[in-house]
Amino acid sequence: MALAYVLKIRAKDEGFIITNYANYLQLEPPKWEVDIKEVSSWSCSHGVGRWCDDCGCSTGGGYGWNQKWRKPLREAFDYVRDELIKIFEKNASIYFKDIWHARNDYIDVILDRSKASIKAFLTKHQKYKLDTKETIKALKLMEMQRQTLLMYTSCGWFFSEISGIETTQIMKYAARAMQLASHFTDRNLEEKFVSILADAKSNLPEHGTGKDIFEKWVKPSIVTTKQIASLWALSSLYQDFDDEEDVYCYKVIRKAYKRVQKGTSTFVVGHIEIQSKITLQKSNLMFALMQYSGGDFHCAIKEYSDDNEFNTIKNNLIKSFLVNPLTEIIRALDECFGKEYFTLKDIFIEERRKILQILLRGKLGRFAQMYKDMYDEGKGSIYHLQGLGLNIPDEFKISAAYALSHKFNDIVVNSDGFLDEDLIQQAKDLNFEAKRIDITLDKQKSNNIFARKILQNINRLGHSF
């Protein structure tokens, strides 16, 4: 608000004109030419030491910390970069007239992923009219270069610790670049990459080295189309999907879907097509998802072959699910799809959290009702015990704290901001009851409502002067 005031009102009052560099340079063309000092940067007085050495420049960190991890991290990234340049030059030259000019112009596609933008990019740079498969390969090569550039993002080197989220993120860029490179080479680039990272020691002993951090946090984040399929399959149990649905940077098209129930268990068989919006690669997959009564999942996925195989597998698995024990359906899934499968822990953490909240919602409602029933049914006997000078059991205090806190907050929540004498008396009675049992009410929800109300009234008061 202060910045808006300065730019919109105060600057004009003081005679300033708000402009930008392009406009200013048009009005005031450069009169001097200067040479920029090579290998220099704004954030480090040691040239570009911050991106490759323990130069002493860092943000945050504990006593005695160092940034010796930068050198092996830089060496690991440079190794990947140099290897990917070889792959890029060899393969991209098949499709593009000038591969580096095309790489630089790829920014236009990054900023606009539409079909028209991709078509314009290819029309300008392709050696000949690329077919669908060649287009996918060409875009993978460009995306591989993009991820390689992202490895050197400044914030990954700016802070003091290799296990920080910023440095972990630039390792993820390296992992994605190598994942894309695997479509063009059989060489295992990751093996040497992590061996170099093993020399990058964390300042926190529990995190080990860059290799340990890569194995622990980076590799599990690598996304495959099968993970996208398992996420879509799991989510389909809790929300209605259209036949075409966007899942992050993928488009999922539902071809077939069958869901059956047995008791508290659910079984789903489906056929979906997944297309990357980045590389345009398509994957044709079939899946079978088993949801146990406890809420856990078992999702098996394989490449789709044809309708006959899909229908045969679908019918056999559904029959097995309906008539056989769960161990038999799992055995049948292994026979049809192989031993690989996905569970809740294999999907993205934010989606996992969302699904767990849905799963817990019903259970928490039942628990809440149990606490209320325990309090209402037991309070007569408990107060009688108290009258005899006996201690109130802790188990009853837990249920009483929940039930009375819930009642107290309900009074405020349902009052629409206006508490009449009757509601105030109810709140006082609940407070008295809580003190009698020697418990503290959780009034956080009520406190938040009152805080907003007080702030609202203060603002109104301020505007009235």
C-alpha positions in Angstrom: 0.0 0.0 0.0 2.9 2.4 0.8 4.6 1.6 -2.5 1.3 2.1 -4.4 0.8 5.5 -2.7 4.4 6.6 -3.5 4.1 5.6 -7.2 0.6 6.7 -7.9 0.3 9.9 -5.8 3.4 11.1 -4.0 5.8 10.8 -7.0 3.6 12.9 -9.2 3.2 15.5 -6.5 6.9 15.8 -6.2 7.4 16.1 -10.0 8.7 12.6 -10.8 7.7 10.7 -13.9 7.3 6.9 -13.5 8.9 5.1 -16.4 10.9 2.0 -17.3 14.3 1.3 -18.8 13.1 0.9 -22.4 11.2 4.2 -22.3 14.0 6.0 -20.6 16.7 4.8 -23.1 14.5 5.9 -25.9 14.3 9.4 -24.5 17.9 9.4 -23.4 20.1 7.3 -25.7 23.4 6.1 -24.2 26.3 8.5 -24.6 29.1 6.3 -23.2 30.3 2.8 -23.7 31.8 0.8 -20.9 33.5 -2.5 -20.5 32.0 -4.8 -17.8 34.6 -6.6 -15.6 34.6 -10.2 -16.6 33.5 -13.0 -14.3 31.8 -10.5 -11.9 28.5 -10.5 -10.1 26.4 -8.1 -8.1 26.1 -10.4 -5.1 29.7 -11.5 -4.6 32.9 -9.4 -4.4 34.9 -12.5 -5.4 34.0 -12.5 -9.0 31.6 -15.5 -9.4 33.0 -17.3 -6.3 29.6 -17.7 -4.9 28.7 -20.1 -7.7 31.7 -22.3 -7.4 33.8 -21.8 -4.2 33.8 -21.3 -0.5 34.4 -17.6 -1.0 32.9 -16.6 2.4 29.7 -14.9 0.9 26.6 -16.6 2.2 23.3 -15.8 3.8 22.3 -17.4 7.1 24.0 -20.4 8.7 25.5 -21.4 12.0 28.8 -20.8 13.7 31.7 -22.4 11.9 29.6 -23.3 8.8 31.4 -23.2 5.4 30.4 -23.4 1.8 33.0 -25.9 0.6 30.1 -27.9 -0.8 29.9 -25.4 -3.7 33.0 -26.6 -5.5 31.9 -30.3 -5.9 28.3 -29.2 -6.6 29.6 -26.9 -9.4 31.8 -29.7 -10.7 28.8 -32.1 -10.7 26.7 -29.6 -12.6 29.4 -28.8 -15.1 29.9 -32.5 -15.7 26.2 -32.9 -16.5 26.2 -29.7 -18.6 29.1 -30.8 -20.7 27.7 -34.3 -21.3 24.3 -32.9 -22.2 25.9 -30.5 -24.7 27.3 -33.5 -26.5 23.9 -35.2 -26.6 22.2 -31.9 -27.6 24.6 -31.1 -30.4 24.4 -34.6 -31.8 20.6 -35.0 -31.7 19.3 -31.5 -32.1 21.3 -30.9 -35.3 19.0 -33.6 -36.9 16.0 -31.3 -36.4 17.2 -27.7 -36.2 19.0 -25.5 -38.6 21.0 -23.6 -35.9 20.7 -25.5 -32.6 21.9 -22.7 -30.3 19.8 -20.1 -32.0 16.8 -22.4 -31.6 17.8 -23.0 -27.9 17.8 -19.3 -27.3 14.5 -18.7 -29.1 12.9 -21.5 -27.0 12.1 -18.8 -24.5 9.1 -18.0 -26.7 7.7 -21.5 -26.1 8.4 -21.4 -22.4 6.4 -18.1 -22.1 3.5 -19.5 -24.3 2.9 -23.2 -24.4 0.1 -23.0 -26.9 0.0 -25.1 -30.1 0.3 -21.9 -32.2 3.5 -20.8 -30.3 5.1 -24.3 -30.7 4.2 -24.3 -34.4 5.7 -20.8 -34.9 8.9 -21.9 -33.2 9.3 -25.1 -35.3 8.4 -23.3 -38.5 11.2 -20.8 -37.8 13.9 -23.3 -36.8 13.2 -26.8 -38.1 15.3 -28.2 -40.9 12.3 -29.9 -42.4 8.7 -30.4 -41.4 8.8 -32.6 -38.3 6.3 -35.3 -37.7 4.7 -36.0 -34.3 7.5 -38.2 -32.9 10.2 -35.9 -34.2 8.4 -32.9 -32.6 8.4 -34.7 -29.3 12.1 -35.5 -29.5 12.9 -31.9 -30.6 11.0 -30.4 -27.6 12.6 -32.9 -25.2 16.0 -31.7 -26.3 15.0 -28.0 -25.8 13.6 -28.8 -22.4 16.8 -30.7 -21.5 18.7 -27.5 -22.3 16.3 -25.4 -20.3 16.7 -27.6 -17.2 20.5 -27.5 -17.6 20.4 -23.6 -17.5 18.1 -23.7 -14.4 20.8 -25.7 -12.5 22.8 -22.5 -12.1 19.9 -20.5 -10.7 21.4 -18.0 -8.2 19.3 -18.8 -5.2 20.7 -22.3 -5.2 24.1 -20.9 -4.4 23.2 -17.9 -2.4 22.5 -19.5 1.0 24.8 -21.3 3.4 23.7 -24.9 3.3 23.5 -27.5 0.6 20.5 -29.2 2.2 18.4 -26.0 1.9 15.4 -26.0 -0.3 17.0 -23.7 -2.8 20.1 -26.0 -3.4 17.9 -29.1 -3.3 15.7 -27.4 -6.0 18.6 -26.9 -8.4 19.6 -30.5 -8.0 16.1 -31.3 -9.1 16.7 -29.4 -12.3 19.8 -31.5 -12.8 17.7 -34.7 -12.2 15.1 -33.6 -14.7 17.8 -32.8 -17.3 19.3 -36.3 -16.9 15.8 -37.8 -17.1 15.2 -36.2 -20.5 18.7 -37.1 -21.6 18.0 -40.8 -21.0 15.7 -40.8 -24.1 18.8 -40.1 -26.2 21.6 -42.1 -24.5 22.1 -45.4 -22.7 24.9 -43.9 -20.5 24.2 -43.6 -16.8 25.0 -39.9 -16.2 23.6 -40.0 -12.7 26.3 -42.5 -11.5 29.2 -40.1 -11.9 27.0 -37.1 -11.0 26.3 -38.5 -7.5 29.9 -39.7 -7.1 31.1 -36.1 -7.5 28.3 -34.9 -5.1 29.7 -37.3 -2.4 32.5 -34.7 -1.8 29.9 -32.0 -1.1 29.6 -32.2 2.7 26.6 -30.7 4.5 27.2 -28.4 7.5 24.6 -30.6 9.3 26.1 -34.0 9.9 22.7 -35.7 9.9 22.3 -34.8 6.2 25.6 -36.3 5.1 26.7 -35.3 1.6 25.2 -34.0 -1.6 24.9 -37.6 -2.7 22.8 -38.4 0.4 20.6 -35.3 -0.1 20.1 -36.3 -3.8 19.1 -39.8 -2.9 16.8 -38.7 0.0 15.0 -35.7 -1.4 15.7 -35.3 -5.1 15.3 -38.8 -6.6 11.9 -39.3 -4.9 10.6 -36.1 -6.5 11.3 -37.3 -10.1 7.9 -37.5 -11.8 6.9 -40.3 -14.2 3.7 -40.7 -16.2 2.8 -43.7 -14.0 2.9 -41.4 -11.0 0.5 -39.1 -12.7 -1.7 -42.0 -13.6 -1.8 -43.3 -10.0 -2.6 -39.7 -8.7 -5.5 -39.5 -11.2 -6.7 -42.9 -10.2 -6.6 -42.2 -6.5 -8.2 -38.8 -6.9 -11.0 -40.2 -9.0 -12.3 -41.9 -5.8 -12.9 -38.5 -4.2 -13.8 -36.1 -7.0 -15.7 -36.2 -10.2 -13.3 -35.8 -13.2 -14.3 -34.6 -16.7 -13.3 -36.8 -19.6 -10.4 -34.4 -20.1 -8.6 -33.1 -16.9 -5.4 -31.1 -16.3 -3.1 -32.6 -13.7 -0.2 -30.2 -13.2 1.6 -29.9 -16.6 -0.2 -33.0 -18.0 -3.5 -33.6 -19.7 -5.3 -36.8 -18.7 -8.0 -38.2 -21.0 -10.3 -40.9 -19.7 -11.0 -43.6 -22.2 -12.7 -46.2 -19.9 -13.5 -46.4 -16.2 -15.2 -49.1 -14.1 -15.7 -48.9 -10.3 -17.1 -51.6 -8.1 -17.7 -51.8 -4.3 -17.5 -54.8 -1.9 -18.2 -53.9 1.7 -15.9 -51.0 2.6 -13.4 -51.9 -0.1 -13.4 -50.3 -3.6 -11.9 -51.6 -6.9 -11.3 -49.5 -10.0 -10.1 -50.4 -13.5 -9.4 -47.8 -16.1 -7.8 -46.8 -19.4 -6.4 -43.3 -19.7 -4.1 -41.3 -22.0 -1.6 -38.9 -20.5 0.0 -36.1 -22.6 2.7 -33.8 -21.4 2.0 -30.1 -22.1 5.7 -29.5 -22.2 7.1 -32.2 -24.5 3.7 -33.3 -26.0 4.7 -36.9 -25.4 1.7 -39.2 -25.0 1.4 -42.3 -22.8 -1.4 -44.8 -23.2 -1.9 -46.6 -19.9 -4.3 -48.9 -18.1 -4.6 -49.2 -14.3 -6.2 -51.2 -11.5 -6.7 -49.6 -8.1 -7.6 -51.4 -4.9 -8.7 -49.3 -1.9 -8.7 -51.2 1.3 -11.3 -50.7 4.1 -8.6 -49.0 6.2 -8.0 -46.4 3.5 -4.7 -47.6 2.0 -4.3 -48.2 -1.7 -2.7 -50.5 -4.2 -2.5 -49.1 -7.7 -0.9 -51.2 -10.6 -0.2 -49.6 -14.0 0.9 -50.9 -17.4 1.1 -49.9 -21.0 -2.2 -50.2 -22.8 -2.1 -52.7 -25.7 -5.6 -53.1 -27.2 -9.3 -53.2 -26.2 -9.4 -57.0 -26.1 -6.7 -57.3 -23.5 -8.1 -54.5 -21.4 -11.7 -55.9 -21.4 -10.4 -59.4 -20.5 -8.3 -58.1 -17.6 -11.1 -55.8 -16.4 -13.7 -58.5 -16.4 -11.4 -61.1 -14.7 -10.2 -58.7 -12.0 -13.7 -57.4 -11.2 -14.9 -61.0 -10.9 -11.9 -61.9 -8.7 -12.5 -58.9 -6.5 -16.2 -59.7 -5.9 -15.8 -63.4 -5.1 -12.3 -63.9 -3.7 -10.4 -62.7 -0.6 -8.2 -59.6 -1.0 -5.0 -61.7 -1.1 -6.3 -63.3 -4.3 -7.0 -59.9 -6.0 -3.5 -58.7 -5.1 -2.1 -61.9 -6.6 -4.2 -61.4 -9.7 -2.9 -57.8 -10.0 0.7 -59.0 -9.9 0.0 -61.5 -12.6 -1.6 -58.9 -14.9 0.5 -55.8 -14.2 3.8 -57.1 -12.7 5.2 -56.5 -9.2 5.5 -52.7 -9.4 2.7 -50.8 -7.7 1.9 -47.4 -6.2 0.5 -46.5 -2.8 -0.5 -43.2 -1.1 3.2 -42.5 -0.2 4.1 -42.4 -3.9 2.0 -39.4 -4.9 2.9 -35.8 -4.5 2.9 -34.6 -0.9 0.3 -31.9 -1.3 -2.1 -34.3 -3.0 -1.4 -36.9 -0.4 -2.3 -34.4 2.3 -5.5 -33.5 0.5 -6.6 -37.2 0.2 -5.7 -37.9 3.8 -7.8 -35.0 5.0 -10.7 -36.4 3.0 -10.1 -39.9 4.5 -9.9 -38.5 8.1 -12.9 -36.2 7.8 -15.5 -38.9 8.3 -13.4 -40.6 11.1 -12.9 -37.3 12.9 -16.6 -36.7 12.8 -17.3 -40.0 14.4 -14.6 -39.4 17.1 -16.1 -36.0 17.8 -19.5 -37.5 18.4 -18.0 -40.2 20.6 -16.4 -37.5 22.8 -19.7 -35.6 23.1 -21.6 -38.8 23.9 -19.0 -39.8 26.6 -19.3 -36.4 28.2 -23.2 -36.2 28.1 -23.6 -39.7 29.4 -21.0 -39.6 32.1 -21.1 -36.1 33.6 -23.9 -37.0 36.1 -21.8 -39.9 37.6 -18.6 -37.8 37.4 -20.0 -34.9 39.3 -21.3 -37.4 41.9 -17.7 -38.7 42.3 -16.4 -35.2 42.6 -19.0 -34.5 45.3 -17.5 -37.4 47.3 -14.1 -35.8 47.1 -12.7 -38.3 44.4 -10.5 -37.2 41.5 -12.1 -36.9 38.0 -10.6 -39.5 35.6 -8.3 -38.0 32.9 -10.3 -39.9 30.2 -13.4 -38.0 31.1 -11.5 -34.7 31.2 -10.4 -35.3 27.6 -13.9 -35.8 26.4 -15.2 -32.9 28.5 -12.5 -30.5 27.1 -13.5 -31.4 23.5 -17.3 -31.3 24.1 -17.3 -28.0 26.1 -14.8 -26.3 23.8 -17.0 -27.3 20.8 -20.1 -25.9 22.5 -18.4 -22.7 23.4 -17.1 -22.0 20.0 -20.4 -22.9 18.4 -22.0 -20.1 20.4 -19.7 -17.5 18.9 -19.6 -19.0 15.4 -23.4 -19.1 15.1 -23.9 -15.6 16.7 -23.3 -13.6 13.5 -21.1 -11.3 15.6 -23.9 -10.3 18.0 -24.0 -11.9 21.4 -27.2 -11.2 23.3 -27.5 -11.7 27.1 -28.8 -15.3 26.7 -25.8 -16.4 24.6 -23.4 -14.6 27.0 -25.0 -16.5 29.9 -24.6 -19.8 28.0 -20.9 -19.0 27.5 -20.5 -18.1 31.2 -22.1 -21.4 32.2 -19.7 -23.4 30.0 -16.7 -21.5 31.5 -18.0 -22.3 35.0 -18.5 -26.0 34.1 -14.9 -26.1 32.7 -13.4 -24.6 35.9 -15.4 -27.1 37.9 -13.8 -30.0 36.1 -10.4 -28.3 36.1 -10.0 -28.1 32.3 -9.1 -25.3 29.9 -11.3 -24.6 27.0 -9.8 -24.3 23.5 -11.2 -20.9 22.4 -8.9 -20.4 19.4 -11.8 -20.3 16.9 -13.7 -17.8 19.0 -10.6 -15.7 19.5 -10.1 -15.5 15.8 -13.6 -14.3 15.2 -13.4 -11.7 18.0 -10.0 -10.5 16.7 -11.5 -9.9 13.2 -14.4 -8.1 14.7 -12.2 -5.8 16.8 -10.0 -5.0 13.8 -13.1 -4.3 11.7 -14.4 -1.9 14.3 -11.0 -0.2 14.7 -10.9 0.4 10.9 -14.4 1.8 11.0 -13.5 4.1 13.8 -10.4 5.2 11.9 -12.4 6.1 8.8 -15.0 8.0 10.8 -12.5 10.8 11.7 
